[in-house]
Amino acid sequence: MPALTEINTAVYRDRRARLAAQLGNGVAIVPTAPERIRNRDAHYPYRYDSYFHYLTGFREPEAVLVLTGGDQAQSMLFCREKNIEREIWDGFRYGPEMAREVFAVDAAYCIDELDAQVPDLLANRTAVHVHLGADVAWDARVLGWINTVRNRARAGVAAPDEIRDVHALLDEMRLRKDDHELALMRRAGEISGGAHRLAMQAAKPGAIEYEIEAVLLHEFRRCGAQSPAYTAIVAGGANACVLHYVENSARLADGDLLLIDAGCELDGYASDITRTFPVNGRFSGPQRAVYELVLAAQAAAIATVKPGAHWNDPHDAAVKVLAQGFIDLKLLQGTLDGVLEQETYKQFYMHRTGHWLGLDVHDAGDYKLNGAWRELEPGMVLTVEPGCYIRPAPGVPESFHHIGVRIEDDALVTAQGCEILSAGAPKAIADIEALMRGRHA
């Protein structure tokens, strides 16, 4: 069975208590993710639902958490029964009795009892907090429970008259990471940073992109990460100008840049790092110029990450540096104000500069509140990832064709400013070239 020391019950109990305190006389119902069939008898590797895991730490499929608010708040876990025969085929199961003890919920029941018990738990409650719209079958089940309570009206039982999105409450909770989460994210950043270093050392002309991907995946797993946080992008040459390139099957050529966007997932928490470097270990003149521009844009963006700054400040800072750089490199014509106003910079930089990071790679949390960009607060974690992607086009000097550069780090907002969780992956040109010179030493 899993080591019990890995489950910090106090963390999950506190999160459930904080959510229950916001429910009033309501009930929250949070299911985990279903298993998905890949083909015939084979399933995709199972990944629990992030919201469910945030509240429980429970990793088995076929499970639902029910929280009741009010003066007598309770947490109830519905999970698979203990079944020794199934464990022979599929591995360890907690079962309700052990799950209640290990995960510190108030009660635990077999998942088969869910339909019978939930209507009783909804009786005389003012609201049910769930997430609708993601799964038609789940939506119908929730509405069925409410209708069952409505059918008891002549017995004096009231059904909830409101259905609220439980994610609205949980998104705000998840946006600010606690110490438990930050410890995992720091370690995920360390693992991924080390993997990027190894990838730089493994790259060489003639290697195939997937060979470098294999180096990353091996190091993730060797260091204890359960999986990549997303499908790795290992893009050499012109492939680096495809933002979501994941085929990873081309042979690397001497003189090309290699863009790697890859991060591991550790106990549910993602890292997300991008580095770009020359396959042969030496930046050419145009490559160096573009790389230094993107690095300067990232530095300007990171400098804005601090409490009280707004979400859009890093993006605005990066765009201003990039736009001026595109003019200086003669990729664009005109004034800085004109390029910014007309957004012609989007020919070479068409995406945003970051996103929230946590249990999901693009993590939970609104970017605007009441129409205004959200202020950054200590405990928030975001990526900072400016880039430049130069495809052949009229007016674009041939020496810049097919240069794609992105530099991405994971930034934790602290009381003093920010902490870079992905600093283990080198990004200064001198550091990259020195590391690659020593790869065969």
Secondary structure by P-SEA (a helix, b strand, c coil): cccccccaaaaaaaaaaaaaaacccbbbbbbccccccccccccccccccaaaaaaccccccbbbbbbbbccbbbbbbbbbcccccccccccccccaaaaaaaaccccccccccccccccccccccccccccccccaaaaaaaaaaaaaaaaacccccccccccccaaaaaaaaaccccaaaaaaaaaaaaaaaaaaaaaaaaccccccaaaaaaaaaaaaaaaccccccccccccccccccccccccccccccccbbbbbbbbbbcccbbbbbbbbbbccccccaaaaaaaaaaaaaaaaaaaacccccccaaaaaaaaaaaaaaaaaaccccccaaaaaaacccccccccccccccccccccccccccccccccccccbbbbbbbbcccccccccccccccbbbbbbbbbbbcccccccccccccccaaaaaaaaaaccc
